[in-house]
Amino acid sequence: MTLTATPTPVPLPMTRVCALDDILPGTGVCALISGQQVAVFRVGERVYAIGNRDPFTGANVLSRGLTGSYTAGGQTRVKVASPLLKHAFDLDSGLSLDDPSVSVPVYAARTEGGDVWTGSLA
């Protein structure tokens, strides 16, 4: 398998993405911020934002992935699995759970006044 080159992430302005209620729990949406596709997820009481591009396929699909949890070092963590080849990425760090040399950009994400905001590299 050949990995596609991961573009260097660029800082993004904090931008309102949508209302929190627009994202169903356990799912994601894609936002276009300054020309960059960002996958924004609502899992439990938190929101997460990572680059939408799957580095294993080059397709912009991570926002359509399946979220779930896994345990590492005795800690429960949150992940998303790409809908194409099911490679999983940690939503806090962006690291691939299948190949630790691969990652996706991670962006700051927060809720404020019922809205979801994301931007600047975390």
DSSP file (Angstrom, degrees, kcal/mol; ACC not computed):
  #  RESIDUE AA STRUCTURE BP1 BP2  ACC     N-H-->O    O-->H-N    N-H-->O    O-->H-N    TCO  KAPPA ALPHA  PHI   PSI    X-CA   Y-CA   Z-CA
    1    1 A M              0   0    0      0, 0.0     2,-0.5     0, 0.0    55,-0.0   0.000 360.0 360.0 360.0 140.0    0.0    0.0    0.0
    2    2 A T        -     0   0    0     54,-0.1     2,-0.3    55,-0.0     0, 0.0  -0.919 360.0-139.3-107.8 126.7    1.2    3.5   -0.8
    3    3 A L        -     0   0    0     -2,-0.5     2,-0.3     1,-0.0    53,-0.2  -0.617  18.5-126.2 -80.6 142.3    0.5    6.3    1.5
    4    4 A T        -     0   0    0     51,-1.9    54,-0.1    -2,-0.3    53,-0.1  -0.658  38.3 -92.4 -84.5 146.8   -0.5    9.6   -0.1
    5    5 A A        -     0   0    0     -2,-0.3    -1,-0.1     1,-0.1     0, 0.0  -0.327  35.3-132.6 -61.1 133.7    1.5   12.6    1.1
    6    6 A T        -     0   0    0     -3,-0.0    -1,-0.1    -2,-0.0    98,-0.0  -0.795  23.3-128.2 -88.2 120.9    0.0   14.4    4.0
    7    7 A P        -     0   0    0      0, 0.0     3,-0.0     0, 0.0    -1,-0.0  -0.342  31.7 -95.1 -67.5 151.1    0.0   18.2    3.3
    8    8 A T        -     0   0    0      1,-0.1     2,-0.0    97,-0.0     0, 0.0  -0.503  46.5-117.1 -65.3 124.8    1.5   20.4    5.9
    9    9 A P        -     0   0    0      0, 0.0    -1,-0.1     0, 0.0   112,-0.0  -0.341  27.0-147.7 -65.6 145.5   -1.4   21.6    8.1
   10   10 A V        -     0   0    0     -3,-0.0     2,-0.0    -2,-0.0    26,-0.0  -0.890  23.5-101.3-113.5 145.1   -2.0   25.4    8.1
   11   11 A P        -     0   0    0      0, 0.0    96,-0.0     0, 0.0    -1,-0.0  -0.377  40.4-156.0 -61.6 141.0   -3.3   27.4   11.0
   12   12 A L        -     0   0    0     -2,-0.0   108,-3.9     3,-0.0     2,-0.1  -0.917  18.1-110.1-120.4 146.2   -7.0   28.2   10.6
   13   13 A P        -     0   0    0      0, 0.0     2,-0.3     0, 0.0   105,-0.1  -0.449  45.5 -95.5 -69.0 147.1   -9.0   31.1   12.1
   14   14 A M        -     0   0    0    105,-0.2     2,-0.4    -2,-0.1   105,-0.3  -0.513  57.8-178.1 -63.0 126.1  -11.5   30.1   14.8
   15   15 A T  E     -A  118   0A   0    103,-3.0   103,-2.2    -2,-0.3     2,-0.4  -0.979  33.3-114.0-135.2 138.9  -14.8   29.7   12.9
   16   16 A R  E     -A  117   0A   0     -2,-0.4   101,-0.3   101,-0.2     3,-0.1  -0.611  31.7-178.7 -71.0 127.3  -18.3   28.9   13.7
   17   17 A V  E     -     0   0A   0     99,-3.4     2,-0.3    -2,-0.4    -1,-0.2   0.894  51.3 -56.9 -93.8 -51.7  -19.1   25.5   12.1
   18   18 A C  E     -A  116   0A   0     98,-0.9    98,-3.3    13,-0.0    -1,-0.4  -0.958  65.9 -60.4-173.6 178.0  -22.8   24.9   13.0
   19   19 A A  E >   -A  115   0A   0     -2,-0.3     3,-1.9    96,-0.3     4,-0.4  -0.587  47.3-122.3 -74.3 144.7  -25.2   24.6   16.0
   20   20 A L  G >  S+     0   0    0     94,-2.9     3,-1.8     1,-0.3    95,-0.1   0.880 113.1  60.0 -55.4 -39.0  -24.2   21.7   18.3
   21   21 A D  G 3  S+     0   0    0     93,-0.5    -1,-0.3     1,-0.3    94,-0.1   0.642  90.4  70.6 -66.6 -13.5  -27.7   20.2   17.7
   22   22 A D  G <  S+     0   0    0     -3,-1.9     2,-0.6     1,-0.1    -1,-0.3   0.655  90.3  68.6 -75.7 -15.0  -26.9   20.0   14.0
   23   23 A I  S <  S-     0   0    0     -3,-1.8    -1,-0.1    -4,-0.4     3,-0.1  -0.919  85.4-136.5-107.3 115.1  -24.4   17.2   14.7
   24   24 A L    >   -     0   0    0     -2,-0.6     3,-1.8     4,-0.1    18,-0.4  -0.411  38.2 -89.6 -64.9 142.6  -26.0   14.0   15.9
   25   25 A P  T 3  S+     0   0    0      0, 0.0    18,-0.2     0, 0.0    -1,-0.1  -0.277 113.9  19.0 -54.8 134.7  -24.3   12.4   18.9
   26   26 A G  T 3  S+     0   0    0     16,-3.2    41,-0.7     1,-0.3     2,-0.2   0.532 111.3  92.7  83.4   7.0  -21.6   10.0   17.8
   27   27 A T  E <   -B   42   0A   0     -3,-1.8    15,-2.3    15,-0.6    -1,-0.3  -0.703  59.5-137.3-125.7 177.4  -21.3   11.4   14.2
   28   28 A G  E     -B   41   0A   0     35,-0.5     2,-0.3    13,-0.2    13,-0.2  -0.865   4.5-156.9-132.3 166.3  -19.4   14.0   12.3
   29   29 A V  E     -B   40   0A   0     11,-2.4    11,-3.1    -2,-0.3     2,-0.5  -0.923  21.8-121.5-134.6 161.3  -19.8   16.8    9.8
   30   30 A C  E     -B   39   0A   0     -2,-0.3     2,-0.4     9,-0.2     9,-0.2  -0.903  24.6-170.2-106.9 134.9  -17.3   18.3    7.3
   31   31 A A  E     -B   38   0A   0      7,-2.8     7,-2.9    -2,-0.5     2,-0.7  -0.968  17.7-141.3-122.1 140.6  -16.6   22.1    7.4
   32   32 A L  E     +B   37   0A   0     -2,-0.4     2,-0.5     5,-0.2     5,-0.2  -0.895  27.4 176.3-100.9 111.1  -14.7   24.0    4.8
   33   33 A I  E >   -B   36   0A   0      3,-2.8     3,-2.2    -2,-0.7    -2,-0.0  -0.962  69.1 -23.9-122.3 116.4  -12.5   26.6    6.7
   34   34 A S  T 3  S-     0   0    0     -2,-0.5    -1,-0.2     1,-0.3     3,-0.1   0.865 127.2 -50.8  50.2  41.0  -10.2   28.8    4.7
   35   35 A G  T 3  S+     0   0    0      1,-0.2     2,-0.4    -3,-0.0    -1,-0.3   0.440 116.3 115.0  81.3  -0.1  -10.1   26.2    2.0
   36   36 A Q  E <   -B   33   0A   0     -3,-2.2    -3,-2.8   -26,-0.0     2,-0.5  -0.875  64.2-131.8-105.5 133.9   -9.3   23.3    4.3
   37   37 A Q  E     -B   32   0A   0     -2,-0.4    15,-1.9    -5,-0.2     2,-0.4  -0.739  27.3-171.8 -83.4 124.9  -11.7   20.4    4.9
   38   38 A V  E     -BC  31  51A   0     -7,-2.9    -7,-2.8    -2,-0.5     2,-0.6  -0.973  16.9-143.2-121.2 129.0  -12.1   19.8    8.7
   39   39 A A  E     -BC  30  50A   0     11,-3.2    11,-2.4    -2,-0.4     2,-0.5  -0.819  18.9-165.8 -90.8 123.9  -14.0   16.8   10.1
   40   40 A V  E     -BC  29  49A   0    -11,-3.1   -11,-2.4    -2,-0.6     2,-0.3  -0.952   5.5-168.5-116.7 126.7  -15.9   17.8   13.3
   41   41 A F  E     -BC  28  48A   0      7,-2.6     7,-2.1    -2,-0.5     2,-0.6  -0.863  17.9-151.8-118.4 147.1  -17.3   15.2   15.6
   42   42 A R  E     +BC  27  47A   0    -15,-2.3   -16,-3.2   -18,-0.4   -15,-0.6  -0.965  25.6 166.5-115.7 111.6  -19.7   15.2   18.5
   43   43 A V  E >   - C   0  46A   0      3,-2.2     3,-2.1    -2,-0.6     2,-0.2  -0.974  62.0 -43.9-130.3 117.3  -18.9   12.3   20.9
   44   44 A G  T 3  S-     0   0    0     -2,-0.5   -18,-0.1     1,-0.3     0, 0.0  -0.456 122.0 -24.7  62.0-130.0  -20.5   12.4   24.4
   45   45 A E  T 3  S+     0   0    0     -2,-0.2     2,-0.3    -3,-0.1    -1,-0.3   0.335 124.5  80.6 -94.6   5.7  -20.2   15.9   25.8
   46   46 A R  E <   -C   43   0A   0     -3,-2.1    -3,-2.2    64,-0.0     2,-0.4  -0.741  61.7-146.7-115.6 159.4  -17.2   16.9   23.7
   47   47 A V  E     -C   42   0A   0     -2,-0.3     2,-0.3    -5,-0.2    -5,-0.2  -0.951  16.4-168.8-119.3 147.3  -16.5   18.0   20.1
   48   48 A Y  E     -C   41   0A   0     -7,-2.1    -7,-2.6    -2,-0.4     2,-0.4  -0.930   5.6-159.1-131.8 153.0  -13.3   17.1   18.2
   49   49 A A  E     +CD  40 107A   0     58,-0.6    58,-2.9    42,-0.3     2,-0.3  -0.984  18.8 157.5-140.0 128.2  -11.9   18.4   15.0
   50   50 A I  E     -CD  39 106A   0    -11,-2.4   -11,-3.2    -2,-0.4    56,-0.2  -0.889  51.7 -75.2-136.4 166.9   -9.3   16.7   12.7
   51   51 A G  E     -C   38   0A   0     54,-2.2   -13,-0.2    -2,-0.3    11,-0.0  -0.398  36.9-139.2 -61.2 143.4   -8.4   17.0    9.1
   52   52 A N  S    S+     0   0    0    -15,-1.9    10,-2.3   -21,-0.1     9,-1.0   0.613  72.0 100.7 -82.0 -13.1  -11.0   15.3    6.8
   53   53 A R  B     -F   60   0B   0    -16,-0.3     7,-0.3     7,-0.3    -2,-0.1  -0.628  67.9-140.3 -84.1 124.3   -8.4   13.7    4.5
   54   54 A D    >>  -     0   0    0      5,-3.0     4,-3.3    -2,-0.5     3,-0.8  -0.731   9.0-154.9 -79.0 114.1   -7.7   10.0    5.0
   55   55 A P  T 34 S+     0   0    0      0, 0.0   -51,-1.9     0, 0.0    -1,-0.1   0.683  89.4  60.1 -69.1 -15.1   -3.9    9.7    4.5
   56   56 A F  T 34 S+     0   0    0    -53,-0.2   -54,-0.1     3,-0.1    -2,-0.0   0.789 124.9  15.1 -80.7 -27.6   -4.2    6.1    3.5
   57   57 A T  T <4 S-     0   0    0     -3,-0.8     3,-0.1     2,-0.2    -1,-0.1   0.605  92.2-127.1-118.4 -19.8   -6.5    6.7    0.5
   58   58 A G     <  +     0   0    0     -4,-3.3     2,-0.3     1,-0.3    -5,-0.0   0.446  66.2 132.3  82.5   0.0   -6.2   10.5   -0.1
   59   59 A A        -     0   0    0     -5,-0.4    -5,-3.0    -6,-0.1     2,-1.5  -0.631  63.8-127.0 -88.6 143.7  -10.0   10.8    0.0
   60   60 A N  B    S+F   53   0B   0     -2,-0.3    -7,-0.3    -7,-0.3    -8,-0.1  -0.671  72.3 113.1 -87.4  84.9  -11.7   13.5    2.1
   61   61 A V    >   +     0   0    0     -2,-1.5     3,-2.3    -9,-1.0    -1,-0.2   0.432  26.8 105.8-136.2  -3.8  -14.0   11.1    4.0
   62   62 A L  G >  S+     0   0    0    -10,-2.3     3,-2.1    -3,-0.3    -9,-0.1   0.809  75.4  65.9 -60.8 -29.3  -13.1   11.0    7.7
   63   63 A S  G 3  S+     0   0    0      1,-0.3   -35,-0.5   -11,-0.2    -1,-0.3   0.718 101.4  51.8 -63.1 -18.3  -16.1   13.1    8.7
   64   64 A R  G <  S+     0   0    0     -3,-2.3    -1,-0.3   -12,-0.2    -2,-0.2   0.306  91.1 115.4 -98.3   7.8  -18.3   10.2    7.6
   65   65 A G  S <  S-     0   0    0     -3,-2.1     2,-0.5    -4,-0.2    17,-0.2  -0.139  72.9 -99.7 -75.7 171.7  -16.3    7.7    9.7
   66   66 A L  E     -G   81   0C   0     15,-1.7    15,-2.6   -39,-0.1     2,-0.2  -0.806  34.0-146.1 -94.2 127.3  -17.5    5.6   12.6
   67   67 A T  E     +G   80   0C   0    -41,-0.7     2,-0.3    -2,-0.5    13,-0.2  -0.606  32.8 138.6 -90.9 154.8  -16.7    6.9   16.1
   68   68 A G  E     -G   79   0C   0     11,-2.0    11,-2.9    -2,-0.2     2,-0.3  -0.950  41.5 -99.3-170.9-174.1  -15.9    4.7   19.0
   69   69 A S  E     -G   78   0C   0     -2,-0.3     2,-0.3     9,-0.2     9,-0.2  -0.851  26.0-179.7-123.8 161.0  -13.7    4.2   22.0
   70   70 A Y  E     -G   77   0C   0      7,-1.9     7,-3.3    -2,-0.3     2,-0.5  -0.953  26.4-116.3-149.8 165.0  -10.6    2.1   22.7
   71   71 A T  E     +G   76   0C   0     -2,-0.3     2,-0.4     5,-0.2     5,-0.2  -0.920  30.8 169.7-112.5 132.0   -8.3    1.6   25.7
   72   72 A A  E >  S-G   75   0C   0      3,-2.6     3,-1.8    -2,-0.5    -2,-0.0  -0.981  73.3  -8.3-139.8 125.3   -4.7    2.5   25.7
   73   73 A G  T 3  S-     0   0    0     -2,-0.4     3,-0.1     1,-0.3    -1,-0.1   0.836 129.1 -56.4  59.6  32.9   -2.5    2.5   28.8
   74   74 A G  T 3  S+     0   0    0      1,-0.3     2,-0.4     0, 0.0    -1,-0.3   0.518 115.9 115.3  77.9   4.4   -5.5    1.9   31.0
   75   75 A Q  E <   -G   72   0C   0     -3,-1.8    -3,-2.6     0, 0.0     2,-0.5  -0.881  65.5-130.4-109.8 137.3   -7.2    5.1   29.6
   76   76 A T  E     -G   71   0C   0     -2,-0.4     2,-0.3    -5,-0.2    -5,-0.2  -0.764  35.1-179.9 -85.2 127.6  -10.4    5.1   27.5
   77   77 A R  E     -G   70   0C   0     -7,-3.3    -7,-1.9    -2,-0.5     2,-0.4  -0.776  24.1-117.6-125.1 167.9   -9.9    7.2   24.4
   78   78 A V  E     +G   69   0C   0     -2,-0.3    13,-2.5    -9,-0.2    14,-0.5  -0.876  32.7 173.9-113.2 140.7  -12.0    8.2   21.4
   79   79 A K  E     -GH  68  90C   0    -11,-2.9   -11,-2.0    -2,-0.4     2,-0.4  -0.875  23.0-142.6-136.7 167.0  -11.3    7.3   17.8
   80   80 A V  E     -GH  67  89C   0      9,-2.0     9,-2.6    -2,-0.3     2,-0.5  -0.997  14.4-147.0-130.2 138.9  -12.8    7.5   14.3
   81   81 A A  E     -GH  66  88C   0    -15,-2.6   -15,-1.7    -2,-0.4     7,-0.2  -0.910  26.2-114.7-105.6 129.2  -12.5    4.8   11.7
   82   82 A S     >  -     0   0    0      5,-3.0     4,-1.1    -2,-0.5   -20,-0.1  -0.327  17.8-133.1 -58.8 138.9  -12.3    5.8    8.1
   83   83 A P  T  4 S+     0   0    0      0, 0.0    -1,-0.1     0, 0.0   -21,-0.1   0.647  98.1  52.3 -71.0 -12.2  -15.4    4.6    6.1
   84   84 A L  T  4 S-     0   0    0      3,-0.1    -3,-0.0   -25,-0.1    -2,-0.0   0.958 131.4  -1.4 -88.0 -68.9  -13.1    3.3    3.3
   85   85 A L  T  4 S-     0   0    0      2,-0.1    -1,-0.0     0, 0.0    -3,-0.0   0.336  92.3-119.3-108.4   5.9  -10.5    1.0    4.6
   86   86 A K     <  +     0   0    0     -4,-1.1     2,-0.2     1,-0.2    -6,-0.0   0.660  51.9 162.1  66.4  19.5  -11.4    1.3    8.3
   87   87 A H        -     0   0    0     -6,-0.1    -5,-3.0     1,-0.1     2,-0.3  -0.531  32.0-136.5 -66.1 137.0   -8.1    2.8    9.5
   88   88 A A  E     -H   81   0C   0     -7,-0.2     9,-3.0    -2,-0.2    10,-0.6  -0.749  18.2-165.7-104.9 146.8   -8.7    4.3   12.9
   89   89 A F  E     -HI  80  96C   0     -9,-2.6    -9,-2.0    -2,-0.3     2,-0.3  -0.991  26.1-117.8-130.5 136.4   -7.4    7.7   14.2
   90   90 A D  E  >  -H   79   0C   0      5,-2.6     4,-2.3    -2,-0.4   -11,-0.3  -0.563  19.9-145.7 -69.9 130.4   -7.3    9.0   17.7
   91   91 A L  T  4 S+     0   0    0    -13,-2.5   -42,-0.3    -2,-0.3    -1,-0.1   0.712  95.0  47.0 -76.1 -19.3   -9.5   12.1   17.9
   92   92 A D  T  4 S+     0   0    0    -14,-0.5    -1,-0.2   -44,-0.1   -13,-0.1   0.869 128.9  19.7 -85.0 -39.7   -7.3   13.9   20.5
   93   93 A S  T  4 S-     0   0    0      2,-0.1    -2,-0.2    12,-0.0    13,-0.1   0.678  89.1-132.2-105.4 -21.1   -3.9   13.3   18.9
   94   94 A G     <  +     0   0    0     -4,-2.3    10,-1.8     1,-0.3    -3,-0.1   0.399  55.8 146.8  81.2  -3.2   -4.8   12.5   15.3
   95   95 A L  B     -J  103   0D   0      8,-0.2    -5,-2.6    -6,-0.1     2,-0.3  -0.390  53.2-115.6 -70.7 142.2   -2.4    9.5   15.4
   96   96 A S  B     -I   89   0C   0      6,-2.8    -7,-0.3     3,-0.5     6,-0.2  -0.577  13.3-153.3 -72.2 135.2   -3.3    6.5   13.3
   97   97 A L  S    S+     0   0    0     -9,-3.0    -1,-0.1    -2,-0.3    -8,-0.1   0.581  96.5  49.4 -83.1 -10.3   -4.0    3.4   15.5
   98   98 A D  S    S+     0   0    0    -10,-0.6    -1,-0.2     1,-0.3    -9,-0.1   0.730 127.0  16.3 -97.9 -28.4   -2.9    1.2   12.6
   99   99 A D    >   -     0   0    0      3,-0.2     3,-2.6     1,-0.0    -3,-0.5  -0.796  64.4-159.4-149.0  99.0    0.4    2.9   11.8
  100  100 A P  T 3  S+     0   0    0      0, 0.0    -3,-0.1     0, 0.0    -1,-0.0   0.589  90.1  67.7 -61.7  -9.0    1.9    5.3   14.4
  101  101 A S  T 3  S+     0   0    0     -6,-0.1     2,-0.4     2,-0.0    -6,-0.0   0.511  94.1  72.1 -84.7  -2.6    4.0    7.0   11.8
  102  102 A V    <   +     0   0    0     -3,-2.6    -6,-2.8    -6,-0.2     2,-0.3  -0.891  59.0 157.9-115.0 140.9    0.8    8.4   10.2
  103  103 A S  B     -J   95   0D   0     -2,-0.4    -8,-0.2    -8,-0.2    -9,-0.1  -0.964  30.3-133.4-151.0 168.8   -1.4   11.1   11.5
  104  104 A V        -     0   0    0    -10,-1.8   -50,-0.1    -2,-0.3   -52,-0.0  -0.894  43.0 -89.1-119.6 154.9   -4.0   13.7   10.6
  105  105 A P        -     0   0    0      0, 0.0   -54,-2.2     0, 0.0     2,-0.4  -0.326  37.5-146.6 -63.3 146.1   -4.0   17.3   11.7
  106  106 A V  E     -D   50   0A   0    -56,-0.2    16,-2.2   -13,-0.1     2,-0.3  -0.954  13.9-164.6-115.1 133.8   -5.9   18.1   14.9
  107  107 A Y  E     -DE  49 121A   0    -58,-2.9   -58,-0.6    -2,-0.4    14,-0.2  -0.851  28.4 -99.7-117.3 153.1   -7.7   21.4   15.4
  108  108 A A  E     - E   0 119A   0     12,-2.7    11,-1.6    11,-1.6     2,-0.3  -0.437  43.9-175.8 -65.1 143.0   -9.0   23.1   18.5
  109  109 A A  E     + E   0 118A   0      9,-0.2     2,-0.3   -62,-0.2     9,-0.2  -0.997   9.3 158.0-144.2 140.8  -12.8   22.6   18.9
  110  110 A R  E     - E   0 117A   0      7,-2.4     7,-3.0    -2,-0.3     2,-0.4  -0.980  33.2-123.8-154.1 162.7  -15.2   24.0   21.4
  111  111 A T  E     + E   0 116A   0     -2,-0.3     2,-0.3     5,-0.2     5,-0.2  -0.910  28.1 173.8-110.2 144.3  -18.8   24.7   22.0
  112  112 A E  E >   - E   0 115A   0      3,-2.4     3,-1.7    -2,-0.4    -2,-0.0  -0.917  68.5 -13.0-152.0 120.1  -20.0   28.2   22.9
  113  113 A G  T 3  S-     0   0    0     -2,-0.3     3,-0.1     1,-0.3    -2,-0.0   0.825 129.0 -51.8  59.5  32.3  -23.6   29.4   23.3
  114  114 A G  T 3  S+     0   0    0      1,-0.3   -94,-2.9   -95,-0.1   -93,-0.5   0.508 117.7 110.3  83.1   3.4  -24.9   26.2   21.6
  115  115 A D  E <   -AE  19 112A   0     -3,-1.7    -3,-2.4   -96,-0.3     2,-0.5  -0.794  65.2-128.0-111.6 155.2  -22.6   26.6   18.6
  116  116 A V  E     -AE  18 111A   0    -98,-3.3   -99,-3.4    -2,-0.3   -98,-0.9  -0.890  26.1-173.0-102.4 130.4  -19.5   24.6   17.5
  117  117 A W  E     +AE  16 110A   0     -7,-3.0    -7,-2.4    -2,-0.5     2,-0.3  -0.949   7.7 168.5-122.1 141.7  -16.3   26.5   16.8
  118  118 A T  E     +AE  15 109A   0   -103,-2.2  -103,-3.0    -2,-0.4     2,-0.3  -0.974  17.5 101.0-147.8 162.8  -13.1   25.1   15.4
  119  119 A G  E     + E   0 108A   0    -11,-1.6   -11,-1.6     1,-0.4  -105,-0.2  -0.986  41.3  72.7 158.5-155.8   -9.8   26.4   14.0
  120  120 A S  E    S-     0   0A   0   -108,-3.9   -12,-2.7    -2,-0.3    -1,-0.4   0.686  87.1 -82.8  14.6 137.1   -6.2   26.9   14.9
  121  121 A L  E       E   0 107A   0    -14,-0.2   -14,-0.3     1,-0.2    -1,-0.1  -0.300 360.0 360.0 -59.9 136.5   -4.0   23.9   15.2
  122  122 A A              0   0    0    -16,-2.2    -1,-0.2    -3,-0.0   -15,-0.2   0.470 360.0 360.0 -76.9 360.0   -4.4   22.2   18.6
